[in-house]
Amino acid sequence: MSTPTTPEPLVELIGIEMRFGEGENQKMKVLEDINLTVHEGDVMALLGPSGCGKSTIMRILSGLIHPTGGIVKNRGRVLTGVNPGVAMVFQNFALFPWLTVRENILLGLENAAYTSEEKEHHFQKSIEMVGLDGYGDVLPKELSGGMKQRVGIARALIMEPEILCMDEPFSALDVLTGETLRNEIGRIAMDPAAGFKCLVIVTHNISEAVFLARNIVVLAANPGRVQKIVPNPLPYPRDPSSAPFQQLVAQIHAILTNAVLHDEPSVTEPEIVSPESPEEAAFVPIPNVNIGEVMGLVQMLHPEPESLFALATRLKKDFSTFLSVIKAAELINLVETPGQTARLTQAGVAFQNAGTHERKKLMHDLLLELKIFRHFADRIDQAEDKKITEEEAVNDLTQLFPNEKPKVLFRQIIGWARYAELFSFEPRTGILKRYEKTYLGKPSASRLKEAEV
């Protein structure tokens, strides 16, 4: 009896690294050592926090961008251009507003060697599959968001691609429409007549990944890397209310929580610590979170631990986005996260009970305990004219955080520091200086004690 052979991979990503920037400035590493294999019949979800490179991986897989390191193979051959077997569905629909539904969908066959009759056959098949039969002559402006996304899906399906790639296809839709379309995609993915051999979807939503995917790739950030690949053995159709479904969701929550809150690398080799490592570790980037979201979270929490999953559900927030808020609050010592729970710290209780003016003073001190804020405070204090330029600050951030977007990080720092009346920034002149009113004269510990009283 012959031994069954493993099917040839459709796409392989081998040791993929991605940096952005030119020449010597090519320092921002967004992906590191990504190794993924996409097989025929697979439904793969790329899941992780913002900034972990999910969309970048999908674009590399499709050949829309080329990695700065590693190899992409398409059916065993090194991919050098756009992958001819991939069709993309984007979150913003990407429809041409002056073209009808029919014309938008037929764009997928623009370069195909089909007769008019064959194109019509493929059009009817794809438009019926997404439930838009009868809307062929309608312009996009007459459609709802869900219908527009169906047009985008039909345009991809008409190409009969080997791999259908979907980049957060439901994120621009309302909850009910997204739920309906998610079920439709699940049905289409299981239909052999759909015309594609596998589906790769980028998502922030854990339940969505568990509902659709056979393999869930959990990514960590800074730089983006594979934390774990979780196989999903649940049979289709899947019931989100079932115990096995909820158990798998909880398992992935735990993996993702660890990846976001602790950023532990997925390696087993012992870390070699150089004399500079403690100093470098003290500089921690700020999550891309509004300070108002952090304050809102602190208002909701208690000193007793509460499940992160329950909190995210109560706040009706996507779990990975919610974890960024948790991480931000944890960074400034307002929240701590034992296990898979969150609770207020002593400083968090003091902040919750304080008035508006006292909260600013508390935040002022808490931010100065972060090395990045202390760094700029010292830079300003040591400058002859007691100010530095935005360009100088961005250059510092580029050196301190080569894996971050320095201008985005600068805006985050300014947003937090303005609330705390720590720094002031004038966009027209690009000048950063100390806020005129300062709270440096009073020790942090005594102020926290006063707030608790």
N, C-alpha and C positions, 0 to 999 in steps of 0.2 A: 504494500500500500504506500502510495506516495505521501511525502510530508507536505502539509499545506504551506504555501509560501506567503510571506508577509507582503501585502500590497505595496507597490512603490509609493513613496511619499509624493504628494502633490507639490508641497513647498517645504523647504528646510531653511531655518535660520541658524547659522552656526557661528558662535562667538561674536555676535553682533554688538558693536559699540557705536554710539552716535554722539558726536560733539557738534556744537554750533559755534559759529564765529569763523573768522578768516585768519590764516597765518598764525602768528604768535598769540593772537587773541582767541584762538580756537580752544578755549579752556572749559566751556560749560558742557560737562558730560551729562547727557540726559539718559543714556542707556549704557549698561555695562554687562558684557558676557551673557547676552540673551541667546538661549538655545531652545528652539521650538520646532516641532515637526507636525505638519498638517497632513492627515491621511484622508483618503476618500471615505465618505460616509460620516466624517467627524462633524460635530457642532462644538466649536471652541469659543469660550467666552474669555476675554481679557478684562480682568477686574482689578481695581486698585484705586488708590487716592489720586486726587488731582496732581498733575505734575510727574506721575510715574512713567509716562511715555507710552500709554496705551495706543493713542492715535498714531504716534510716531512708528510704533511697531507695525501697525496695520498698513501704513503708507510704505514702509520698507518692504513688507510682504508683497504689496501690490506693484512695487517698482516705481511708485510716484516720487520717492526720494531714495537716495543711495546712502548706505551707512558709511561712516568714516573708518570702520574696522569690521572684520568678519566677512562671511560669505552668505549670499542668498542663492539657493538652488531651486529651480523649477523643473520638476520631473527629472532630477539627477543632473541637470545642466546649470552651470553658473548663470544667474540672471544678470543681464547687463543693461536692460532697458525696462520699459513698462511690461508687467506680466500680462501676456495676452489672455490668460485664463481667468482673470479676476474682474469682477464688476463691483462697483462701490455704490453704497447708499449712504448719504450724508444726513446729519441731524437737521440742517437748515433747508432741506428739500432740493435746493439747487435746480429749480425749474426756470425755464425761459418764459417770462410773463407774456410775451407777445405771441407765443406759440400755443396752439390748442393742446389738449391732453394727448390726442392722437399724435401730433407732431412731436411733442416732448418725448413720448415713449419710443417713436420710430427713430429718434436720434441714436438710440442704442444700436441700430442696424445701418447707420450712415455709411460705413465702409464695408458692409457685408455684401457678398456677391449673390444676392437673392433677387429673384424676379418680383414684380409687384404683387403677384398672387401669393408668393411665399411670404413676403413681408406682411401682407394682410393676415395670413394664417397665424403667423407668430404674434402679431398684434392682438388678435382676438383671443388667443390662448393666454397671453400675459394679462390682458385687462380683465378677463373673466376670473383669473386666478386671484386677483386682488379685490374683486367685487366692485369694479367700476364700469361694467358693461353698460353702455348707454350714455356715458359721459365723454365720448371721444371728441366731440366738437366744442367742448366747454373750455374757456380760458382759466388759467390758475387762479385769477382773482375771484372767481365765482365758487371756489372750492374751500372747504374747511381745512384746518391744519392736517387732520387725519387723512383726508382725501388727497391732499398734496403729497403726503408721504407715501401713500399708496401708488401714486403716479411714479414717484422716484423708485419704488420697489419694482413696479412693472417695467420701467425703463431698464433696470438692471437684469430682470428675469428674461426679457426678450432676447438678450445676448446669449442665453443658455451658457453661463460661465461655469468653469470648473469650481471656482470658489466665489461665493457671494460674501462680500465684506460689508458690514453695517456698523457705522461709527455713531454710537449713541442715537439710534434712529427714533427713539421715543421721548427724548429729553425735551423737545420743543413742544410737546403735546400736553394737553390736560390729562389728569389722572385717568379718567374713564376712557378717553379715546386711546391713550397709551395702552391701557389694559386690553382693550378690544383688539388693537393692532398686534400686540404681543401674542395673543392667542392665535391670530391669523398667521403670524410668522411661524409659530410652532406647528400649525397645521401644514403650511407650505413646505417647511423643512422636512416633514415626514412623508411628503408626497413625491414618489419617484418621477412623476410627470413634470415636476417643477423645473427640471432642466439643469440644476447645478448639483455638483457632487459633494460639496461641504459648505458649511456656514461658519464664518468667523465674525463675532460681534463684540464690540467695545461697549462696556457698560459700567456705571457706578453702582448699580442696583444688585445686591446679592440675591434677592428673591428672583429677579429677572434672570440672572445667570443660572441659578438652580433650575428654574422652570424650563429654560431652553437648552442648556449646554450638556454635552456628554463629557467634556473636559473643561475644567475651570482653572485658568491660569491666574493665580493670585500674585500681584506685583507689589513690590515695595519701591519707595522713591529715594531720590537723592544719593546716587543716580538710580534710574529705573532698573530693576533686576527682578528675576523670577524668584519669588519667595517659596512658592509651592504650586505644584499642579495637582488638582484634586479631581479624580475621576468621579463621575456621577452615574451610579448604576441604576437609578430609579427608572422604571419603565414609563413609556409614554402611553396615554396622556398623563401628565403629572398633576397631582392635587396639592396645591399650596397649603391646604389646611391639614394634611395628613401628618402623622408623627414622624415618619422617615424624612419627609421634605423639611420639616422644621428642625430636625436633628442635623441635617446637612447644612442648613442655613446657619445654625448656631456654630457648627464646626468651622465654617468659613469666616464667620464673625470673629471667632477667636484668633484665627490666623491673621486676618486683616487688622484686627486691633493690635496685635503684637507688632505687625509690620509698620503700622502708622505711629503708634505711641512710643515704641522703643527702637524702631529702625534697626533691628538686629540683622546682620548680614547672614545670608544662607550659606555659610561655609563652616567647615569643621576644623580647619587648620587653626592652631593657636595664633593669636594676633601678636605681631612683633611691635612692641611699644618703643618708640624712639624718645629721646629726651624732650623733643618738642611736642609730643602727643598731648600731654595734659593741657598745655597752653592752647593748642589747636582745638581740643575738645570743648574748651570753655566757650568758644564762639559758636553759637547755635542760631541757625536761620529762623526767622519768624514765619509761621504758617501764613498762607494767603487768606487771612480771616479778618473781617472788620472788628474793631474793638467793641462795637456795639453788640455784636453777636456773643462775644465773651461775657460782657456784662449781663446780657439776657440769660445766658446759661447759669451764671453765678446766682442770679435771682431765683432760679428754679430749683437749685440743688439744696441738699441738707448735709449736715455733718455725718449722717448715717449713709452707708454705701447704697447705691441704687444701680441696677443693671444698666449697662450701656445700651443694650438692645431695647430695653423698655423705655429708656430716655429718648432714643432716636425715634421710636414709634410714637411716643407722646408728643414730640416736637414736630412729627410728620416730616422729618428730614431724611434724605438719602444717607445711608449709614457711613459711607466713606467721607462725605462732606461733613457730617456731624463729628466724626473723629478728628477732623482738622480743627474744629472749634474746641473740642476737648483738649487736644494737644496744645493749643495756644494758651488755654486757661492753666494747664498744667505747667507750661513753660514759665509763667510768671507767678507760680506758687499759689494760685487761688484754688486749684483743684488737684487732687491726687487720684490715681487709678489703680487701687489694689485689685488684682485678678481682672475680671471682666466687669468691674464696677467703677463708679465715680462718686467722690464725696468731696465736700468742702474741706479745705485746710483751715488752720487757725486764721490765716490771713484772709481766706475766703469768707469765713464767718464775719470777721471784722468789716470786710468790704460790703457784705450784704446788709449789715446793720448801720453802716455809716450814712451820713447825709451827702449831698452832692459835692460840697466843697471838700469835705473830708475824704471822699472817694478819690478826688483828683490828687490829693496829697499822698494817699496810700499808693495809688498807681504810680506816682512820681518816684517813690522810693523803691517799689517793686521793679520798675523798669531799670532803674540804676543798678540793681543787683544783677542784671543781665550784662554780660561782658560787652555785647555789641553796643548797647546804649552808653555804657561807661566809656567805651572806646571813643565814641564821638563827643561825649561830654569833655573828656580829657583833650581831644584834638582841638576843640573850640577854646577851651580854657588856656591851652598852651600857645594858641595863635596870637600873634602880636596885636591884631585888630579884633580878636575875640570872635572870629567868624571863619567859616570855611565855605567853599563853593560846592554846588551840587556835583560838579565834575570830579572834585577831589573825593567827595564821599562815595560816588559811584566807583571810582578807581579803587578805593579801599575795599569796597564790597566785592569787587571782581577778584581781588587778591585773597580775601578772607574766605569767600564762598565760590570757588570755581564751578561748582555744579548748579548754582542758582542763577536766575536772571537778575542782574544787579539793579536795573532800573525799577523792576517790580518790587524787589526787596526794599529799595530806597523809599518808594511810595508807602510801603507798609510801615516802615520805621517812622516816617513823618506822620502818618495817620495816628499811630499809637502815641507818639511823643506830643502831638498837638493836644490830644485829650488830657494828657498828664501834665500839660504846661511845662514840658521839659525842654523842647526845642521849638523855635519858630522858623518858618521857611517862607521866603518870598519867591514865588515861581518866576516873576518877571526878571528878577536880578539873579536868581539861582543861588541866593545866599542863605546859609544855614547858621543859626546862632542860638544862644541860650534864650529861653523865654525870659521876659523882663522880670516877672515875679518868680522867685525861686523858693524851694522848700528844703534846700540842702542843709540848713542850719540845725535841723532837728533829727535825732537818730530814729531810724526806722522802727526799732523795737518799742520805743516809748510811744510812738504814734499809734502803732498797732494796739498797744495796751489801752491807750485812751479811747480808741474806737470801740474796743470791746466793752469798755465801761459805759 
